[in-house]
Amino acid sequence: MREHNLAVVLAEVIRHQPVTRARLAEITGFTKTTVSNLLTVLAEAGLVRDGGFVHEGERGRPGVAVSIDPNGAAGLGLEINVDYLAACIVDFGRRIRYRHVVASDHRGRAPEAVVEALSRLAREALASAKAQELAVAGAVVALPGLIDREQGLLRRAPNLGWGQVPIRSLLRAGLPALRLAVDEDNEANLAALGELWFGAGRELGDFVHVSGEIGIGAGIVMDGRIFRGAHGFAGELGHIVVERGGAACGCGGRGCLEQSAGQEAILRAAGLEGTKVTSAASADGSLSALLARLEAGDDRARSAVKRAGKALGITLASVVHLLDPDTIVLGGIFSALAPWAKPAVAKVLAKGSGTLRDAMPRLVVSRLAGGAAVLGAAGLVVERVTAEPALLL
């Protein structure tokens, strides 16, 4: 019961801050003594703090204001992607306090070596947090691939060449220990949460966030939560078949969306097949070369992106009929390619509505681009502490 009450009081402090104890008692229905005791516990955990005096009515003396302590329970987001590592720290007020991306190709590298490199990046991030007097509560790691969260296994990450990796045990053994045990999640799911908490947010309603880097994934947000499916593998947009009997895919199938709209397929169609495929995080990588051609008006590049947009639109039309989202968000490389890809996606979606609905969902472009997943990872730590502050006791 106390654990539940701590969460209730913390949620109301976040919602109404700065707020007095008397007002919290009124909102929650708890006695003033109960509220004071719970706030004492939350303060000892570093989650709330007293501030100045505030008036909460026309009469009476001002009361001592209570607010969250932004330095008390920061979240560390980490990301392993095909050709980069990323770290981000978000404080308890959801302000970004540290962010760093390191380019490094992990295709074919041993998972242990990549985790060791991620640990060095994590330690640099934690040193920055310490210098800012931030208390980091825990870490979440974003990963590209199918994750069995019950077993802590990375079942398959085709673009990394990894399979059946005991990723949770590797991360917990290799990363710095924090108050909360490190956790992991699919990068597309975390990118969608990043969009929810740091991007366009709840104004999107229920939405599908398309996460395009080297592969293509999707995070599905319904009622403010990630829809994971029965086994946690929902959202593998890139492996929906759009061309029966088409090109072989790293997942073992043929004709998957990634073979028509993935970055490698776009580069090949644009005449950049000799360019090494890199993520949007690489400032001088393949995406930059493609964008240069697009901005110069290169017909082949524009045609390639248009075809990719059409394939993506065909896939999303089916997703819309299945899930009925309010919004579709183009993230990752599709944020940068939106001026050329979005019209094709929108055209196919408009035709795909048929007579079943008046209009297709809104189609918007993420402002977070390739940085959404690591933000979502850091934000997930903050969200977990908010929902269950007793974790820090």
Steps between C-alpha positions, in 0.01 A plus 500: 500500500781743585667432166175583322451816707854617425426474128173688542660790687798520263268509198302788652816693583609464136156605377447801729848620605574720680233373741450510878445205730152628578412505131642150449286374788197655337579349158587149620255466787785405732541668839757779527707279728499219243599740223784643710629152582490392137675818388774435755559158346500644149744772605734242652491315167602826329175541307342812652617810682355798682516842340364843578157598628189502282141623543237248398193700588377847574531456875748356744872499528718378215619138517835342423510393136603147405647424158684214340877497539625502138843376611369212706427213261642548153479236231787376285402399149744293296472370146680234299430538132663359192758773460487715809469508877305772678452623855255749645415616852160645581430647843184444705348808341561338158764752397787371287820544701748300292510350153776338297519280191805296396526362146625140494407211271369197687410273210654163580658618827463282808223621736747497791732744323212735418373494860852580619506807272152597621622476860772756429240734354273444800781588740565825314130585528495419872808716558313789340200430721719500811652834399145638474406348838244277333400171662453245221248237607533247220564428134309357206673381183339528155578211264415429135334161482256255654529498877355231726451714810396204715823312431725803454603376155566686179339240275603648168666817379547439125685822425750430777534132421407408858275219612402344834716744698448499882496878482360575845770308682767656276372851568464451875847351527665755274335835579555710814270400788224746590216498751269331251612202293567580136219407263473466122238557232453511125623826346182555298286473814726743684500740204120510520521574873758768427250660263227473763704661779738734317346554157147580393368311803145416589355727233575213262237277665555133416786493253743286303857630500704382202861461607733489200875470543673217315199279559134601536295450814187644654391587851126481565363728773146441623350681801844641579665156513700282265310216340739204502292206380474156657875434498639854498583496130232736363608782269740321265382717212811443291423129467148531364500355148428761231636309200418131490809305393712814514858544618630286785502671839730454798202376701477191276197618304467649154348824375496673840446875523866550594593366156293776336517791745798424722803723471707246308223454242460878460874554454520223243208643302652849524829387350688506830542124537873537567430723801518324836161503668502709816241631740359849524740556791799510264544860386717406202343163422281361225194704595697821451607387154142416411369832632760689297372336181138561593561868571688534172193371317651166394218314320622153586528580871159663510344209313657253746363682801159536336485123438602434859227737618246313288603163648487645850157648428366164378619335820363776722160486329465142622622602846236773510220260414623262769572743785300818418755748644440874526846584364794354313839650586793480260820472704864402456628547145145562382506830690787620282350348184150633572506785242533236225347188662200642686298601189524144366402351837208741533375428146492124556336540842230722349422237236522222757207627705246366252142543619558370852593833659458869434872575518833340578696591814712813522848455357762698692878522503690449825722782621710248692614300194764242595532620859158381612597153627771605746271775631224247548742272685597775745140611536391145579715503815332822615159358417564184703612696804194724469268200485678311778710729719539223758757347264750753636435432868 
